[in-house]
Structures are given as C-alpha cells and as structure tokens.
C-alpha cells in the first residue's frame, strides 16, 4: 500500500495544532422560523497520538447582537463567569477516505456528555510556505438542556422559540509541529 493510501485511511501521526487564523468554531440553533448562530473566536485544538482535544473561551463568543451576546454569557446559558471554558476530548478517531468520525466528550458548564463528531478530513498537504497542513471539518448536535441551558420563550402559538438541539461546528486547519 502506498504512503498516500495509508494516509487517506489512517490518522496522521505526530502533533498538529490549529492555525486559528484559518479555522473556526461555531454553533447554530433553530430559532422561531430561522436559525440563530455565532462563533467562538478564542480557541485551540490539538491532534496528537490519535487524539483530538480542544477548548474555547466562552467570553470570546460572538453573535451579531450585543444584548444577545451578554445573554449567552449569563447563567441562563453558558455562565461564563463560573464556567469560562468549553472543552472537547476525543480518542476514537475513525477515518475512511475523506470521512471521519470521532467519539469523545464535551464539557459545557462543568457538565460532560459523550458526543460523536462526524465530518471530513483533507490532507495532509504541504502549503506554499513548506508547512504540512491537515483539514478537519466536523459537526455534532447536542441537547443544550443536558448542559443546564433551559431558557426559552414561547411563541404566540405556544411553541418554544428556541430549539433544544444545537449544532456545533469546527472547521479546523491543523499544522504539523516539528519534533
């Protein structure tokens, strides 16, 4: 089997760190008749020894409305003062060509829950500066109420305005670290 075929079936070895300039971590949640979303701008991710880990500082959450941003930082949602970081740790990474699945655990508000991330993996490839890069585009859906985020408001129909199902997304560009 050639090296490229092996790479397309396995997870690259070594240590890989997120290039946060070329990466993003975001969330989406159905709200009323549309989707509400935002991103976290201060985060890190590392792939090492077949394990993916990452964390994000909740105070760096960004949405388009300042008042909504403050509400997300409040105890009704992330409670950023008491729980400033969201973290992920995954150790069972399965790659099949460009598809990837990662079993892991996410911790929000001090509550840990198992999750399965699914998505795609691209590379590794050498960029125009000689660095070796790997792309991971991942998503999962969690029930926010399992992390003590129960705030909601009824619509005039009586239905809740905000869904409990939240999609978490990470579009990571990882760079191989020299030994």
C-alpha positions, 0 to 999 in steps of 0.5 A: 500500500502506498504512503498516500493510501495509508494516509487517506485511511489512517490518522496522521501521526505526530502533533498538529495544532490549529492555525486559528487564523484559518479555522473556526468554531461555531454553533447554530440553533433553530430559532422561531422560523430561522436559525440563530448562530455565532462563533467562538473566536478564542480557541485551540485544538490539538491532534496528537497520538490519535487524539483530538482535544480542544477548548474555547473561551466562552467570553470570546463568543460572538453573535451579531447582537450585543444584548444577545451576546451578554445573554449567552454569557449569563447563567441562563446559558453558558455562565461564563463567569463560573464556567469560562471554558468549553472543552472537547476530548476525543480518542476514537478517531475513525477515518475512511477516505475523506470521512471521519468520525470521532467519539469523545466528550464535551464539557459545557458548564462543568457538565460532560456528555459523550458526543460523536463528531462526524465530518471530513478530513483533507490532507495532509498537504504541504502549503506554499510556505513548506508547512504540512497542513491537515483539514478537519471539518466536523459537526455534532448536535447536542441537547443544550438542556443536558448542559443546564441551558433551559431558557426559552420563550414561547411563541404566540402559538405556544411553541418554544422559540428556541430549539433544544438541539444545537449544532456545533461546528469546527472547521479546523486547519491543523499544522504539523509541529516539528519534533 
